Amino acid sequence: MLLICALLLPTAVGGDSWVSPIMAEDRPPAAGGPVSGPFPAVLHSTRTDAFVDPRGRPLRLVGLNVVPVWRNHRGRTWSLESYRRIRAVGFNVVRLVLYWDDFEPRRGQWDRSSLRTLDLAVGRARAAGLYVILDMIHLTGPGGLERVPTWARTGDSVAAVERNGAGYLRMLARRYRDEAAVAAYDPVNEFRRWPLDQDGVLRAYRYLIGQIRAVDPERVILVQPSYGDTSVAGNLADLANLGGGSNLVWSLHDYFAGGDDDGYDRDGGQAGAYTWDGRTGYQVSDPAALERHLLVHLEKARAAGLPVWVGEFGIGEGASNRDRWIKDQIRLFDRYGLGRAWWQYAGSGPFSATNADGSWKPWIRALLPQSP
């Protein structure tokens, strides 16, 4: 039960409670659909690089998680200037965190206000020069079911999404298949099933990937282990359950802070210290343990021909040795050429990269690729 509690907070903190002023000229358009306009290129993946351009040149995407649709402030979202500020710091991607119940409150009935707001967010990110990763079903709360539509809550989170989420995923893929700024789809954030059943999760992904591919055959799709960060070593997971295919990327949520040899027990659950709760710090600098933890996923993914991208990482404001943890993690990610997205851009929680007035926290540039 500790594992289940431990991995709820990264998806629950912050969110839509902090609202910046919205410029009047940036109100959502009257009609749906992505904002048209040029963007450099649709990206693909290789066995070693999560994202490459059409000429095969690697592109390391580094950015922030951003919640663009606010259930308590319908129709409002971050201004174009907010995305320009993210780009000006040096980031090149935003992972847009989406809650399923905002978009499909009743089966097959799409919420137009939420879709228009998302269109606006994607258009503003592109206008600012940022790629977008769509975190399509962001599971959160007990069992991951808090933001699953009530009508779709059949069984655990794996069963609920596998049985009921395909139409929603196809709808979003159809809506954005011609949008070059969308670098990838991240279909499900942190599938939750206890006891751990990595192969059951991977088979669910295989089905959902097929549904997306029927609409958008070439877009990069991200795949995560259960809870975003549980072990897939040895017999715990068989990545062949994904069914193969191109443009698949393994995505890890890395909040490990040492206290164990690699952060996992023999059953694949977490062991040691994790920063997901916003309070736990980095008691002893141990980059070797951080590396062993990361290698559990790198070695498994690369043996299966999958590159890796870190979809979430972070440590709470005021946690002990916060800056040292950031430094050790970024050095490690850079050593292995990994892109990543910090949890999160702004909010009331301890992971916010911005202050209450919208200014950046002093450590923000430490998240960018560092010189050797």
Order of alpha helices (4+ residues) and beta strands (2+ residues): alpha-beta-alpha-beta-alpha-alpha-beta-alpha-alpha-beta-alpha-beta-beta-alpha-beta-alpha-beta
